[in-house]
Amino acid sequence: MRYQAARAAEMQHYRVTTPIIPYYYTALVGDANNRPTLLADSNFAGIAVIDADVYTGGTAGPSWNCPSADPEWYCPVNNFFKSVRNFVIDTTRMPPDQYGTGLHWQVGQATSLINVHVSMSTASGNKHQGIYMENGSGGFMADLSFNGGAFGMWISNQQFVPLVYRSLIRMASSSSVIFRFTIHNVVITNADTGIFQQWNWGFTFKNIQISGCRIGFGLNTGGLTEAGQTAGSIVILDSSISATTAAVQTSSDQSSSLGGSIVLQNVDLSGSPVGVVDGSNNQFLAGGGTVNQFVLGNVYSGDTKTYTYTHVAAPGPDLPPALLDPSSSNNGVFFRTRPQYQTYAADQFISAKANGVKCDGNTDDTTNLQNLINDYWGCKIIYLDAGTCKVTSTIVVPAGTIIVGEFWTTILASGSTFSDASNPVPVLQVGNPGDTGGVEISDIVVSTTAGSAGAICIEWNVKGEAGTVGMWDVHVRIGGAIGTGIQVSQCPAGGSTTSTTCQGAFLGLHVKATGSGYFENVWVWTADHDLDDPNQGQIDSFNARGIFIDHAVGPAFYQYSIVGSNNVYAGMIQTETPYYQPVPAVPAPFQSSATWNDPSWANSGSAWALNIASSSDIFIYGAGLYSFFINYSKTCKTSVSCQKSLVLIDSDSTAIYVYSLSTIGATTMLTIDSTDVISQSDNTDGLQSTVSKWSASNTTPTNPTPPSTTVGCASLQTPAKAAMDILMDPTDGFWFNRDCRNAICGHYPEPGTSSPGLSAQEWTNVNTFETIYNTMWQTQDDDYDDLIEIQTIVPNKDNGDDHVLPVTSSFSSDPDGNLRTWANKAAAWYTTGKGQTLRDTDGLWFDGTNSSCNAPDHHKWTYNQGPILSALGAMANLTGDNSYIDFALTTLDGVVNSPGTPSLPQTENGNNFLEIVNGNLAEWCDGASSSTCNNDQQYFKGAFMKHLQYFLDNVNNTVRDHYAGFVGEQASAVIHYGTNSDGDIGSVWYAPE
């Protein structure tokens, strides 16, 4: 397999005469730097160049347990775990009058198409199509492009969803999280119809660029029964459509009643003469501009039970800036396609199996896997080779880690650690509460074994800028596979309601109050059937909670239950409530818990699909929420009585917007507090019922107060220490001062380098030293505080301020240039003039001169060095003269390389100097057991670190990277040695006091 992959990288074109068939659990991956071309031969025979599900012919027999009528290799709604990435598919050699198709993509969850281009015939009347999808139950697509063809994309599917969950109690979400769109970043040119949909229950499109087409989106609409199902709803966001006939064209008359919902937001129609037109030629939206928001369908507000049918453009809500991407061309909602690390060298990856992690499903890999992460986070990309890595206790992933699986490598939790539902324990713990930095995880599955009622599959604590922390193609699977012990033979459907061995998890994904993340194509699945059973028999698999992300302050992009949060954006959420309910009735076999913000189920009858409580500024664009069964019986689906209600929103929440809400099987679509508001019978749209828009009655945002949260170690609760916690190694509590640790926690290796680099945003982590300094100065005398706060240098503190070098804060208010003139003179005095007498051969500065100003006098303290550094950095920034930086680096190197041989404290001799002891700063008067430093001298190191921060703000990443290890050493020292049991930061950093 690997040899073939290597050969594929060398070769660029492959002539294909019959379909390439990706088997179950298969990924086809081309070279992201040089995509190989699959060239369909002129005599190509088959449904598509890549065929994800092969039709077998004949009629469906009794063993075909699938809602699709035509037998295939895989039931389309269960066709999971497939990925195609980095290919060019060319059908131009095929005759235009043949159905030359790039991909037959009839798939379900845990599937993705990434970075694929399809080139087709541009002949008039041709029958080519980029993607043909006639059925399925989900998936994800991004970074696709199509040229030519009758259809760029001919796609019909229940829904395309980036995050899916099936749970027992309910789904819960919140906190700085991005759960991404179904299809985003697609370019279609020169097709007759850009995107055609025969049927769906709900699709969300983001950043779709269509040009040179006759029709942008063609929608088959008007079907109001399951048998006559058509395109139920689409949402189009942040897109551009240039089409000669219409940007969006439906097939039925939609002038007076629902027959397919359409929502457009921030869509540029300047290249289309007509925006939206129906099958009776009713034009609802003109082209020739950008539409802020357009809604076609039933609209509700607050607890009003009646709706308004609308098909007009109207201003939509203003999304908070935290949810938007100002760098995009249209200031749309932020997105980031999964990283592929194609610019990294092979030696920047470290293999798990090559370092003792067996991943054979039997060996306990806990220690070896944790050691691998401890040794290489922030240094190498950790590559988990294909297999099942069994763990018996929590695996901690520090901020700064990149983990890539070899396509759905499984981390399998097993053992007594995860068995106690009263004491839940994470399987994969990403960071510690309060950690800030970057984490990227892709292509893994987290699973559990039977009896893991206390397992929290993924606990997410790390917070970072949008897109710097996240998961891509990461899935949680509870039961339904070999090795889990929750299969047909152990937990058959309807026969395991009291069995604790069929309890697989306490919680799927928990993004805690201090966490944030970008989660794309994440499937949290409590298995309803056995994937490894040839008949895919149904099973009883119990998981108490799905996704719980609580009390976030945003930005957050995710789905399901949102508690005490604001600034949340969710793109096409989807869930199916448990098939066995109400036997046992929710929450059995688990217990309800106020600690976990479990809601009341009085109005639901089964698990809630979406719960929003005490939240604000919540934006949901697409929701497919389904209840198909009562105790595994489908008869309730026809009568729409499988459960009472699916969505619960409390009246305390404000500025809540739900678009394209589609439900199946529930009598009530949406409940406010205990009042059922939206009836499914008023919104029939096929098998599903659809509401185009619901908004809270109070649209004024509020800011929910997050709960008090322990940050870092319980004993480190001062603001300075909480901030410093992000800079220490979370495993051992010390900064590793070695090549592969030569960076602050949370920084990734830059492509082509062996050591980490720091972005401008990441470098702000060093601002924690200003926090340390300010905390140290809370009780100190004002005179010395003023000396540092006004950012001046007074080398001879005792002999006055004849030579003061101003720093950056004053330059912005210097209209006549006097300050600059003075700064240049002062800089010259220090760098080339008499000030050189204050500097020793190692670049260190004395505290003053003698009375004649011709010889150094006094000691060398840390604070003497810091303000010099910050001033020289400011001068370089002011003048553009980098010689100031070079001059300053001599001083900084002098500090970093200071000897640490004399015992401390030193004996006063009139010429004492600072030291580096065990890698940590020390004044000559510091002593671990007894210190001779006076009140001022105890705070010099804080002043130095503050000004070191100012200096490093003015240099490039290479310089920052070089000294990041030193900065980290001081961070760890302050936390572990410089802080007493009361949380006060003291003078001695190199050893416990």
N, C-alpha and C positions, 0 to 999 in steps of 0.2 A: 504493500500500500504506500509506504513512504517512498520507495524507489519510484513508483509510478508518479507520485506527486512531484518528485524532483524532476523526472522527465517532462512532466507537464509544464514545469516552469521554463524549461529550455525551448520547448516547441510552442508555436504561436497559433497554428491553424490545424483543425481536425475536420476532415471530411466525414460527414455523418449520413448514413443511408437508412437507418432505422432508429427508433427512439432510444435515448439513454434513459434507463429506468433506475431511479434512486430507491433502494429497498428501505424497509422500515429502519429507523434509527441510522439514517445515512445523511452525510453532508458532502455535497460536491463543492469544492473550493478551488478556484483558480488563483493565479498570481495577482494579487491586488496591485502590484506595480506594473504588470504587463499582462493584462487580461487575455487569456487564450480565447480564440474564436472557434465556435462550433458551427461549421459551415454545412448547411443542409444541401445535399446533393440534388441535382436536377431530377433524379429519379427517386428521391426520398419517399419512403412509404411508411406511413404511421400517423398517429394523431398529433404528435408534436415532437420537436427535437429532444426536449426533456419531458418525460411522461411520469408524473408523480403517482398516478393510480391507473392501472391497466384494466380496461374492460375485457372481461373473459368471454362475453357472448352468452347466448342462451337465456333461460329464465331463472328467476330467483327460486331456490329451493328452500326447504325448511331450515337448513343450517345458515341461511343468509339472514343473520340477525341485524338488520340495518334498515333505516327508513328510506334509503335509496332503492329504487325499483330494479335497476340494472346491476347484475353482479359484477364486482370488480375485485382486484387483488385485495384491496383494503376498503372497509366501510368508510366513505368519505368523512363522516363526522368523527371517526376514531383514527384518522390517518395522521398520527402525531409524529413529532420528532424527525423533521426533515429540514434541510437548509441547502440553499444554493447561493453561492456568493462568487462575485468577481468573474463574470463571463461576458463575452460578446456572442450573441446568437444571430446568425445571418441566414435568412431564408430567400434572399434575392435571386438565387439560382433556380428556385422552384417556379414553375409556371404561375403567372398571376391568377389564373382561373382555378388553381388548386388552393385548398385550405392550408397554406403554409403557416404553421403556428410555432412560435418560439417555445412556450411552455404550456403543458396541460397541468394545471396546478389546482387539483381538487383535494384540499387538505383540511386539517383541523388545527388544534392548538400546538404550541411549541414548534411552529414552523416559521421559516423566514426566507424572503428573497432580498438579497442585499447586493447593490452595485452590479446590476445586470443591464446590458444594453441589447435591444433587439432591432436589427435592421431588416426591413421588409420591402416588398415591391411598392413602387410609387405609381405604377401604371393605373390609368383610370379604370375603375370598376374591379380592381383586384380583390381577392378574398383572403388575403393574409391577415394574421392577427398576432399581436405580441404575446398576450396571455389569454388562454381560454380556461375559464373556471365556471363550471356549471353547478357545483354543489360544494358542500363542506361546512365547517363549523368554526372558522376562525383563522388566525394567522397574522402575519405581520410582513410589511413590505417597505423598503426604503431605498433611496438612491437608485432609482430605475430610470431608464430612458428608452424611448421608442421612436423610430422614424419610419413613416410610410404605413401601409396596411389599410385594410378596411376598418379595423379597430386597433387602436393602440392596446387597450385592455378590454376584453369581454369577460366581465367578472360577475358572478352570482354566487352568493354564499350567505349563510345565516347572518354572520357578522365578521368583520375583521377586527380583532381586539388585541391590544398590547398587553393587557393584564386580565387574567381570568381567574375566578375562584369559585370553588364549591366547598361549602362549610356546613358545620352543624348548627352553631349558634348564630353567627352573623359575621359579616365582614366589617373590618374597622380600619380606618386610614386617617393619617394626618401627619404633618410636620415636614416642611421643606423637602418635598419629594416630587419627582416627576415620573408619572406613569404615562407612557407616550402614546402617540396616535396610531391608528391602524395602518394607514398608508401615507407616507410623507416623502417629500422631496422627489417628485416624479416629473420628468420632462417628456412631452409628447409633441412631435412635429409631423406635419404632412400626412396625417391619417384622415380618413373620411370622418370617422367619429373617434374622438379621443378616448373616452371611457363609456362603455355601454353596460347597463345593468338590467338583466332580465327579471331578477327577483332578489330580495334580501329582507332581513329584519332590521338591519341598521349598519351603516358604514360611516366612518369619519375619515375625511381626506384633508391633508395639510400640505401646504406648499406645493401645489400642483401647477405646473406651467404648461399650458396648451397653446399652440400656435400653428397656423397654416392648416387648420382643420375646418371641415364644413360645420360640424356640431362638436361642441366641447364635451358635455355630458348628455348622453341619450338614455332616457329612463322609461322602462315599460311600467306603466302605472295603472291604477284603477281597480286592481283585484282586492276584494274585501272578504275573501274566504280562504281557508287553508288550501283548498283545491285550486283556487284561482290566484294563488299568491303572486304578487308582483313586487316591485321595488318599494319597500315600506318606508324607508327614511334614509336620507343622506345629509351629512354636514360637510360643507366645504369651507375651509379656513385659510386665510393668508395666502391666496392663490391668484393666478393670472390666467384668463381665458380669452384667447383671440380666435373666434370662429365666424365664418362668413354667414351662416344661417342663424345660429343661436348659441349662446354659451351653455344654456341648459334647456333641453326640450323633452317634455313628457308626452306620453302617447294617449292620455285620456283627458276628458274635460274635467278641470279642477277649479272651475269658477265659483262653486257654491258649497262643496263639501270635500271632506278628506278622502284622498285616494292615493296617498303617497306624500310624505312630509319632506320638505326641503328647507334647509337653513344655510344661508351664505353669510359669511362674516369676513370683512376686510378682503374682498375679492375685486381685483382690477378687471373691469370689463371694457376697457377703453378700445380694445381691438375687436369687439363684437358689436354689431348693430343692434342686436336683441339680447337682453339678459336672460329672462326666463319666459318661456312660452309653452302653453299646454297643447294637447292634441286637437283641440277645437280652435286653435290659433288665437287663444286669449293671451295677450301679452301682459304679463304681470310686472315685469321689470325691464326697463330700457337698458340698452348698452351704453357704451361711450363714457365710462367713468368708473370710479371705485365705489362700491357699495359698502357702507359701514355695516349694515345688517339687513338681511331680508329673510322673512319667515313665511312659509306657506304651510298652513295647517292649523290645528287647534291650539289656542293659547289660553293659559290659566294664570291666575294671580292669587297668592295668599290662600285663604281657606274658602274662597268662593268656589262653589261647586259647578257653576256654569262656565262655559268657554266661549271664546270668540273665534270664529273661523276667519283667518286672514291670509292675504297674499300680497302684502305690501312691504316696501322698504321703510325702515324706521331706525332711528339711532339705537344702537345696542349699548350695553353697559361699558363703562370705561374699566378695562382690566388694569389692576395695579401694575406699576412699572416693574415690580419685582418678578412678575410673570412673563415679561416681554423680553425680546432680544433686540436691543437698540442697534446691534451691528447688522441685522438683517435688512434687506432692501425695503421691506414693508412694515418694519417694527412689529412683526408677528410674535406669536407665542414661541418661547424658546424651545429648541430641540437640538439634540446631538445624536447622530447616528453612531452605532457601536464602533468603538475603535478596533482596528485590526493590527496595529503595531507593525505595519509593513516597512517602515523606515528603520526599524531596529535591527541590529546585527544579531547573528545567532548566539554569540557569546553573552548577549544581554538577557538571555533566558536561562532558567535553571530547571532541570527536569526533576520531578518528584521521584519517579521510579529509579532514576540514576543516583538518588540520594537516600535510598533505603525505605521509601514509602511504597509498599507493595501494591496497594489497591487491588487485591485479589478477592475481596469480599469476605475473607476469613481472618486474616491477620489483623490484630489491633494496631492500627496505624496512628493512634493518637499522638504518641510521643514523637515519632519521626516526622509526622506532618507539622506539628507545632514547632519542632526544632528547625525544620526547613523554613517556615515562615519567619521565625525569630532571626534566623541567620541572614535572610536575603530580602526582607521587606525594605523598600526604599533603595534597593541596590540592583536587584534582578527582577525580571518578570517571572513569576512563579508559574510554571507550566505543570498542570496536573494531567499526567498521561491517562489515556482511556482506562477505565476500570471502576471498581467500587471500593472506596476508601472507608473502611470501617473505623468508627471512633467511639470511644466509651466515655468521654468527657468533653467539655466545651473546647472548641478550637477558636482562639482569639486572633483576629486579623487587625493589626495596628493600622492607624492612619499612615498613608504612604505606601500601601501595598497594592500591587497589581497581580491578580490571579486569573489565569486563562486555562480553561479545561480543554481537553482534546475531544470536544464535542460531547457535552452532557456527561462528563465525568461525575460520578455520584459520590457524595459524602453521606454515609449511612450511619445514623446514630443507633447505638445498641447498648443495652445494659441498664442496671438499676439506677444510674445517675439520672436518667430521663423518665423514670417510672412514676414519680410522685406528682400528681396534679395539684396538690396543695403547696408544692415547692417547685414551680417550673424553672427549668434550666435551659439556656440557649445551646443549640448545637453549634451554630456558627455565629460568633459574636464579633461584629465589625466595630472595632474601637471601643473606648470606654466613654461613659457619659461626659460630655463637654469637649471631647476631642475635635479638633479642627484640622482639616487637611484634605488629601485626595485619596480615594479608594476606587479601584475599578475591578469589577469581577464579571467574567463572562463565561458562557458555555459550561455551566455546572448544574447539577441537580442535587438538592438536599432532600434526603429521605430518612425514614425511621423504620425500626422494626416493631413487631407486635409488643404491646404493653408499654408504649412510650407516651403515656398520658400526660407526662410533665415536660414534654419536649417543646421548646420554642425553636422552630427550625432555623430562623434567621433573626437575630437581634441587631438592629442598626442604630449606632450611636453617633457616628461621625457626621459632622456638618461641613459643608463647603459651598463654594460658588456653584451655580447651576451648571451641571455637566461635568464637574470635577470629581464628584462622588456619584457612583451609580453601579447598576447591574444591567447587563445586556444578555438576553437569552439565558437567564437563570431561572430555574423552575423548582418548585417544591412539590414533591409527590408523596402522598401518604397512602401506602398500601398499593395493591394491584400490580405487583411485580415480584419476580423471583428474588428471594433474600429478605423480603419484608415480613414474611410470616402472616400477611394479611391477604390471602388469595382465596380462590373458590374453595379449595380443600379445607381451609381453616375457618373462613368467615363467609359462608354462603349467604346470599341475600335472604333476609327475613329469618335467619336462624341464629343470629349472634347478638341479639339486642341487650343481653346482660353480660356478655363476655368482655372482661377487661383486656383480654389478649387481642381484641380487635380495635382497641383504642390506640390510635397512632400518633396523636399530637395534642398538645395544649393550645398551640398557636402557630400559624404558618409563618407570618412575617410581622415583626414588631419594630416599627420605626419609632424610636422613643423621642421624648420631647426635645432633646438636644440634637437629634439627628436630622439629616436631610439627604436627598439622593435623587438621581435620575434613573428611573426604572423602566426599561424598554423591553417589551416582549417577555414579560414575567408571568408565568402561569403557576398559580398556587392551587393544586388539585388534590382534593380528597377523593381518591379513586372510587368511581361507581361500578367499575368492571375490572376484570383481571386482564391486564395487557398480555400476559404470557400464557393465557388459556386460549387454545385454538378457537374456542367458541366465544371468547371474550365474555364469559359469564359474569353476571352482576354479583357484587359482594357487599357486605356490611363493613365499611371502613369509617371509623369515627374520629373526628377532629373537632375540638371544641370551638376554636376560633380561627378565622382566616387571616385577615390583614388588619392589624391594629396599629395605627400611627397617631398618637394622641398628643393634643395640646401643642400644636405647632404654631409658629408665628410667620411661617412662609418665607420665601415662596414655596408652595407645595403643589405638586401635580400628581394626583393619584386618585384612587377609587374607593368606594364602599363606605365604611363608617368613619365619619369625620367628627371628632370630638374636641371642642375647645380650641379650634384652629381658625386661621384666616390665611388669605392669599393661597387658595388652592385651585388648581386647574386639573381636570380629569378629561382624557380623551378616549371615548368609547369604552366604558366599563362593561363587563359582562359577568354574569353569574348564574348558576343553577342551584336552587335550594335542594337539600338532600332528598334523595329518591324515597327513602324509607319513612320519612316523617309523614304523619304524626305518630308512628309506632317505632320507637318510643317518642313521646312528645318532647318538644324542645323545652329545656336544655338537656334532658337525659340523653346519654348516661353520665353527663357531666353536671356540675353545679354552677348556678349563676353566681357572679361575683361583682360587687360594686367596685372593687379595686380595679377591675378591668373594664369598667364603664359599660357593663352589659345592660342593654335596654330591657324594657318589659316587652313580652310577646303577646300581650292580651289582644292586640289588634292584628296580629300577623297569622297566627295559627301554625306557622313553621318559622324557619330562620328568616330574619330580615335580609333582604338583598342589599339595601342601602340605608344607612342610618346617619343622620346629620344632627348634631346637638351642640348648642352653645358655641356656634361658629359664625364666621362672617367672611364675605368676599370669597364665596365658593362658586366655581364655574365648572359645570359638567356638560361636555359637548358630546353627547351620544351615550346611551345606556341601554343595554340589552339584559333584562332581568327576568328570569324564567323559572316557573314552577311546573314541571311536567307530570309529577306523580303524586299519588297518595299511596303510601306503602307499596311502592313498585307497580301500582296500577295506573295505566294511562287514561282510563275512562273519564277522569276529571278534566282532562285537557279540552274535550269537546264542549263540556258544560261550563268551562272556565271557573272551576270550583276547587282547584288543587290546594289553594290556601286563600286566606282572607285578603292580605295586603302585602306588598313587597317593599315599599319605600316609607320610611319614618323620618319626619323632620320636625324638630320642636319649634315652638313659636318664639323662643328666645333668639334663634338664629336670624341674622340679617344679611341682606345683599346676597341671597342664594339664587342661583340661576341654573336650571336644568333644561337642556335642549335635547330634542330627539330621544325622548324616553319611550322605550318599547318594552312592554311586558307581555308575558304569556302565562295563562293558568291562574291568575289571581283575580278575584272579584273586584278588588280595589287596587288601583295603581299607586296612589300616594295618600298617606295619612299625615295630618298635622296634629301633634300631641295624641289625643285619643279620638279625633274626628276624621272619619273617612271622607276625603275631599274629591278625588278623581275616580270616577267609575270607568272600568274598562269598556262597558257597553256603549259609552258615548264616543269611543275613540277607536272603533274596530277598523283595522287596516290590513286585513289578511288574517293569518293565524294569530298574529300579535295585535295588540292595541298600541297606538302611538299618540303621544302628546308632543307637539312641536316645541312648545316652550312653557315652562312654569317658572314663576319668580316669586320670591317672598314678598309679602305685603310691605315690609319695611326694607327699602333698598339702600338705606344709609349704612355704610359699613361701621362696624365697631371693632375694637381690638380685644379679643378674648385674652384673659390673663392666664398665662401658662402656670401650671402647678410648680411648687417649689421642688427642685430637683437636685439631688446630690451630684456634685460635679467632681469627678476624679476620686481620689481617696477621701474617705470620710473625715480624716484629720486635717485635710488641706482645704479649708473653706474660705480663706481670705481672697479678695478679688485678685490679688497678685498671684497667689498660688493657683487659683482656678485657671487664670490665663496661662500660667507657666506649664500647666499639666499637658498642654498640647505639644510641648517640646521635649518631653522625656520619653524614654523607651518604656512602654506600658508593661513589658514583661518583667524586666529586672529592675526597672526604676533608675537606670543609669544611661547616660548617653554613651554610645559606643564610638570611641574616637579611633576609627580605622577607615581605610579607604572606602569601603562600600557603605559606611555609615556617615560619610562626610557630608551630611545635609540635615536640615531640620525635618523632623517628623512630618510626613505628608507631602514630600516633594518627589516627583518622579524622575527617573533618568531621562535625559534628553536624547533624542535619536542620534546615534553615532558617537555617543560618549560612554565612558565607563563610570562616570560619577554623576550624581544628581545635579540638576540645575534649578534655579528658583525663578518663577515668574514674578512680575511686579506685584500681582495680587498676593501670591504666596508669601512674598517677603514681608508683608505687613504682619505676619505672625511675630516678627521680632519686636513689634510694638509692645509686646508683653514686658520688655525691659523698662519701658517708660512707666508701665503700671507698677513694676517692682520699685522703681525709683520713687514714684509718687507715694507709694505705700510706706516706704521707709521714711519719708519726710513728713508724714502726717503730724508728728509731734516735735519736730525740730525747729530750731531758731529761724526767724524770718530772714535775717541778714544773709546767711549762707544759702538759704532757699532761693532768695532773690538773685543771688550771684549766678546760680545755674539756670533758673527759669528764664532770665532775660537773654540767655544764650550768649554769654560773653566769655572771653578768656582773660583771666587775671593771673598771669604766671607768678608774679611776685605778690602774693596775697598780703604779705606783711608790709611791703614798702609802697603800697598805693597802686593806682591804676593808670600809670603813664602810658602803658602799652596795652591797649584793649583792641581785640580783633572781633568786630561784629560778625554775626552769623546771619543766615538767610532771612529771619523774620523781619528784619528792618529794611531789606532791599526793596520790597514791593512798595514802600512809601517813601521813595527817595527821588522826587521829581527833578531836582536840580543836580543830582549826581554827587552830592557832597559825601554821602555815605560810601559810595563806591570808591571815590577818590581816597577817602580815609582807609577803607578796607585794603585797597591796593598798597598803600604806604605801610600799613601794619603788616600785611602779608610779606612784603619785601623785607621788613625788619626781621621777621622770624626766619624766612627762608634763605636770605642772602646777607642780612645785615648783622648788627650786634646781637640780635637775639640768638644767633648761633652759639653764643657762649653758654646758653642755657641748655644745650643739647649735647648728650654724650655720644660716644662713637657707635653705640647701638641704636641711636635714634631716640632715646628716652629723654624726657624733659625734666629739668630740676624745678623745684618749687619757687625758686627766686634767684636773685643775684646778690652780690655784695653791694655795699652802698655806692661804689664807683661804677657799678653796672658793667664790670669788665671781667668778672669771674663768677662761676656758679656758686651758689650757697644753698644750704638747706638740703632736704631729702628729695627723693623721687617717689611721688605718690601716683596711684592710678588716676586720680582726678586730674592731675596735670596733663596726662596724655589724652584723655577723652575730649575735652573742649578744643584742643589743637586739631584733633582728627576731624571733628565736625566742622570747624571753621575752614580747614583746607578743602574738605569736600564741597562746602558751600562756594568757595572761591572757584573751584573747578567748574561748578555748575554755572556760576555767574559769568565767568570769562571764557569758558570753553577750553581752557588751558589744562590739559590732563597732567602736566608736570606737577601740579599741586597734588594730584592723586598719588603719583609716584613718590613724591616727598613724604606724604602721609603714611604710605605703606611701610616705609622704613621704620616709622614709629610703631605702627601696629605690629610689625614683625618683632620689634624689640620687646613689646609686651608679651606676645604669644610665646616667644622663645626665652623669656627671662629665666635665669637659673633659679633653682629652688633648693640649693644646698645648705645655706645656714639654717640652724634651728630657729623656730619662731616661739616667742617674739625675739627679734634681734636686740642686741644691746645698743642703746643710743650712742652714736659716734659722730653725729653731725653730718653724715653722708650716707644715710641708709636708703634702701631701695625696695621697690615692690618685687614680689616673687610669683612664680607659678608653681604651685604645690599640687601634685597629683592631677595636673591639668587644669587646676582652678586658681583663680586670682586670689592673691593675698597681699595685704599691706605688711610692711616690715614689723609693725607693732601687733599684728594679729597673733593670737595664741589660742590653741584649742582648749587648754585648761586654764590659762590666765592671759588676759590681753592688756597691753599697755596703751591701746589706742584711746584717745580722748573722744568726746562726744562728736566732734566734727569728723574725725578721722574714720570713725566707724561707718560713715556713709559715703566715703569716697568711691568705693567700687560701684555703687549704684549710679553715681554721677558718670563714671566712666562708661558703663554699659548704655546709659541713655544717649550719650554722645557718640558712642560707637554705632548705635542705631542710626543717628542722623548722618553719620559719614557713609554708612553702607547704603543709605537711601540714594546717594549720589554717585554710586558706582554701578558697573555692569554686572550681569549675572555671574560671569566668570570669577570676578573678585569676590562676590558674595558667596559663591559656592566654595571658594578656597577657605574662607574663614567660618563657614557654617558649622563645622565641627567644633571649633572653639566656642562659638555662641551656644551650641547645644550643651557642651560641658558645663558652662556656667548655669544654664537653665536647670540641669539636673542637680547641680551643687546647691543652688538656692532652695530647691524643693526639699532635698534629702538631708542636707547638712546645715543649711543656713536658716532653717525654720524650726522654732521650738514647739513644744506641745500646745502652746496657746495660739499658735498661728502667726507669731511675730517673726519678721525677717530680721536676722541679726548680721553681725559683721563677719564672722568666721564661716567661710564657704568650703574650705578644703577638708574639714573633718567635723564629726559631731561635736557639739558643745557639751 
